[in-house]
Amino acid sequence: MRVAFQGEAGAYSEQAVFEYFGSVETLPCESFDAVFDAVNSGKCEAALIPIENSLAGSIHQNYDLLLRNNLHIVGEYLLRVRHCLIANPDVKKEDIKKAISHPQALGQCAGYLRNNGIKVEQVYDTAGSVKMLKESGARNVAAIASRRAAELYGMQILEEGIEDNSENYTRFLAIQHETKISEGESKTSIVFTLKNVPGALFKALSVFALRDIDLTKIESRPLQGSPWEYLFYIDFIGAAHEDKTKRALDHLGEYAVMLRVLGSYPRFRG
């Protein structure tokens, strides 16, 4: 099986692929668009995409790509993110004047970097920053990335767990062409639009409240091409094929201008 992810080899997304799918072949992709293209074209049977981080919030681009592509969510995975300060071999921590990494990683380690007087420079990827550092040979620069990235490129870990908040998790979604029937406790992800009339969102959400369906997330995104109109993304507990869920979705269909089920999948329990 081949699975696509965004980033260089050694990225957190690749780590999540191995932890979720097991022993598979991976395809690193430069962008999230390329990840979706890899599955659409048949280069890969599946992909794993980050959808939200417990500190930084949602990855909005991937919400938009889920809507634009006819792929299905078939699973979710929560990865505990532990950032490492990584340098070239034989470099000492006190030599480090600058750190390079993805903007999110730098933001999640901002307090640590500030306290150690380390300046920052944004680059395109966490694992990519390690690759760049190795190629440059710089001895006053460190990268922030995963332990796996350091091992993969033969680099030195100066310190591990440098994130400012230990409750740092990224939620990933597994996507494929074909849907799967989810057994056991499930989640369903949907997207819909509503007419801009008083009480529209209240009525839409009431279809879940009336049936005691637990909403785990609600997110609004601008509807492209229609200024000041919005898409609503919702995750809730339950599978689309269950009677209670079917009734709720049918009821929601009475209010929604557009309604699409993005997938039902097993709820992750770490």
Backbone hydrogen bonds, N-H to C=O, Kabsch-Sander energy under -0.5 kcal/mol:
donor,donor_aa,acceptor,acceptor_aa,energy
3,V,25,E,-2.6
4,A,46,A,-2.2
5,F,27,L,-2.0
7,G,29,C,-3.2
11,A,8,E,-1.9
15,Q,11,A,-2.0
16,A,12,Y,-2.5
17,V,13,S,-1.9
18,F,14,E,-2.2
19,E,15,Q,-2.1
20,Y,16,A,-2.4
21,F,17,V,-3.1
22,G,17,V,-0.6
22,G,18,F,-1.3
24,V,22,G,-1.2
25,E,1,M,-2.7
27,L,3,V,-2.4
29,C,5,F,-1.8
35,V,31,S,-1.3
36,F,32,F,-2.0
37,D,33,D,-2.4
38,A,34,A,-2.0
39,V,35,V,-1.3
40,N,36,F,-2.7
41,S,37,D,-2.5
42,G,39,V,-0.8
43,K,38,A,-1.1
44,C,38,A,-1.9
45,E,2,R,-1.6
46,A,2,R,-1.2
47,A,175,I,-1.7
48,L,4,A,-2.0
49,I,173,L,-2.5
51,I,171,R,-3.0
52,E,171,R,-1.3
53,N,57,G,-2.7
54,S,169,Y,-3.1
57,G,53,N,-2.2
59,I,51,I,-2.3
60,H,58,S,-1.0
62,N,59,I,-1.0
63,Y,59,I,-0.9
64,D,60,H,-2.0
65,L,61,Q,-2.1
66,L,62,N,-2.0
67,L,63,Y,-1.4
68,R,64,D,-1.9
69,N,65,L,-1.7
71,L,69,N,-1.3
72,H,176,Q,-3.3
73,I,262,L,-2.7
74,V,174,A,-3.0
75,G,174,A,-1.0
77,Y,172,F,-2.1
79,L,77,Y,-0.5
79,L,170,T,-2.8
80,R,78,L,-0.5
81,V,79,L,-0.6
81,V,168,N,-2.9
82,R,80,R,-0.6
83,H,81,V,-0.5
84,C,145,A,-2.7
85,L,159,E,-3.1
86,I,84,C,-0.7
86,I,143,A,-3.2
87,A,156,Q,-2.9
91,V,88,N,-1.5
95,D,92,K,-1.6
96,I,93,K,-1.6
97,K,140,N,-3.1
98,K,140,N,-1.5
99,A,119,K,-2.8
100,I,142,A,-2.4
101,S,121,E,-1.5
106,L,102,H,-2.3
107,G,103,P,-2.4
108,Q,104,Q,-2.2
109,C,105,A,-0.8
109,C,106,L,-0.6
110,A,107,G,-1.1
113,L,109,C,-2.5
114,R,110,A,-2.5
115,N,111,G,-2.6
116,N,112,Y,-1.3
117,G,114,R,-1.5
118,I,113,L,-2.8
119,K,97,K,-2.6
119,K,117,G,-0.6
121,E,99,A,-2.0
123,V,101,S,-2.5
129,S,125,D,-1.3
129,S,126,T,-0.5
130,V,126,T,-1.1
131,K,127,A,-2.0
132,M,128,G,-2.6
133,L,129,S,-2.1
134,K,130,V,-2.5
135,E,131,K,-2.1
136,S,132,M,-2.0
137,G,133,L,-2.2
138,A,133,L,-0.5
142,A,98,K,-2.6
143,A,86,I,-2.9
144,I,100,I,-1.7
145,A,84,C,-1.5
145,A,143,A,-0.6
149,A,10,G,-0.5
150,A,146,S,-1.7
151,E,147,R,-2.4
152,L,148,R,-2.7
153,Y,149,A,-1.8
154,G,151,E,-0.9
155,M,150,A,-3.0
156,Q,87,A,-2.8
158,L,85,L,-3.1
158,L,156,Q,-0.7
159,E,85,L,-1.1
161,G,83,H,-1.5
162,I,83,H,-2.0
164,D,108,Q,-3.0
168,N,166,S,-1.9
169,Y,167,E,-0.7
170,T,79,L,-2.4
171,R,52,E,-3.2
172,F,77,Y,-3.4
172,F,170,T,-0.5
173,L,49,I,-2.8
174,A,75,G,-2.6
175,I,47,A,-2.5
176,Q,72,H,-2.2
177,H,45,E,-0.5
182,S,180,K,-0.7
187,K,265,Y,-2.9
188,T,236,F,-2.5
189,S,263,G,-2.5
190,I,234,I,-2.6
191,V,260,R,-2.3
192,F,232,F,-1.9
193,T,258,M,-2.0
194,L,230,Y,-0.5
195,K,255,Y,-0.6
197,V,195,K,-2.0
200,A,197,V,-1.9
203,K,199,G,-2.5
204,A,200,A,-2.1
205,L,201,L,-2.6
206,S,202,F,-1.7
207,V,203,K,-0.8
207,V,204,A,-0.7
208,F,205,L,-1.3
209,A,205,L,-1.7
210,L,206,S,-2.7
211,R,208,F,-0.8
212,D,209,A,-1.6
213,I,208,F,-2.6
214,D,212,D,-0.5
215,L,213,I,-0.6
216,T,214,D,-0.5
216,T,235,D,-2.3
217,K,235,D,-1.5
219,E,233,Y,-2.6
221,R,231,L,-2.4
223,L,229,E,-2.9
224,Q,222,P,-0.8
226,S,223,L,-2.2
229,E,226,S,-1.7
231,L,221,R,-3.5
232,F,192,F,-2.8
233,Y,219,E,-3.5
233,Y,231,L,-0.5
234,I,190,I,-2.3
235,D,217,K,-2.2
236,F,188,T,-2.2
237,I,214,D,-2.5
238,G,186,S,-2.8
242,E,239,A,-1.7
246,K,242,E,-2.8
247,R,243,D,-2.4
248,A,244,K,-1.9
249,L,245,T,-2.6
250,D,246,K,-2.5
251,H,247,R,-2.3
252,L,248,A,-2.6
253,G,249,L,-2.1
254,E,250,D,-0.5
254,E,251,H,-1.3
255,Y,252,L,-1.6
256,A,252,L,-2.4
257,V,193,T,-2.3
258,M,193,T,-0.9
260,R,191,V,-2.6
262,L,189,S,-2.6
262,L,260,R,-0.6
263,G,189,S,-1.2
265,Y,187,K,-2.5
267,R,185,E,-2.3
